[in-house]
Amino acid sequence: MSEAQTLAIIAGGVGGSVGAFVGVAVGGSALTVTLTTLVVALLVGGGVVASAVIAGDVEFFANADGE
């Protein structure tokens, strides 16, 4: 598994966990909890990826093969 795939799994796990916690903590209707969870998960996951890229731990190269 490449570094980018590993990072994506970690970012998804961390983002989803934090998002679910915040979504339930905020409460409200099922739709509110779902949307809050989604937004927080995307922000936290994006932050994990951004911090790894800024720190130089992962390099992303785009090519036609997606590798």
C-alpha positions in Angstrom: 0.0 0.0 0.0 1.4 3.4 -0.9 1.9 6.3 1.5 -1.0 8.2 0.0 -3.4 5.3 0.5 -2.3 4.8 4.1 -2.7 8.5 4.7 -6.2 8.4 3.2 -7.2 5.6 5.5 -5.9 7.4 8.6 -7.5 10.7 7.6 -10.8 8.9 7.0 -10.7 7.2 10.3 -9.7 10.3 12.3 -12.1 12.5 10.4 -15.0 10.1 10.8 -14.4 9.5 14.5 -14.2 13.2 15.3 -17.1 14.0 13.0 -19.3 11.4 14.6 -18.5 12.6 18.1 -19.2 16.2 17.2 -22.4 15.3 15.3 -23.8 13.4 18.3 -22.7 16.1 20.8 -24.4 18.8 18.8 -27.6 16.7 18.5 -30.8 17.7 16.9 -32.6 15.9 14.2 -31.1 13.0 12.3 -30.4 15.2 9.3 -28.6 17.8 11.5 -26.4 15.1 13.1 -25.6 13.6 9.7 -24.7 16.9 8.0 -22.6 18.0 11.0 -20.8 14.7 11.0 -20.1 15.0 7.3 -18.8 18.6 7.4 -16.6 18.0 10.5 -15.2 14.7 9.0 -14.3 16.4 5.8 -12.6 19.3 7.6 -10.6 17.1 10.0 -9.7 14.6 7.3 -8.5 17.5 5.1 -6.5 18.8 8.0 -4.8 15.5 8.5 -3.8 15.3 4.8 -2.7 18.9 4.7 -0.5 18.6 7.8 1.2 15.5 6.4 1.8 17.2 3.1 3.1 20.4 4.7 5.4 18.4 7.0 6.7 16.6 3.9 5.8 13.2 5.1 3.8 12.4 1.9 4.4 13.6 -1.7 1.6 13.5 -4.2 2.3 13.1 -7.9 -0.6 13.1 -10.4 -0.2 11.3 -13.6 -2.5 9.5 -16.1 -2.3 6.2 -14.2 -3.3 7.8 -10.9 0.0 6.6 -9.3 
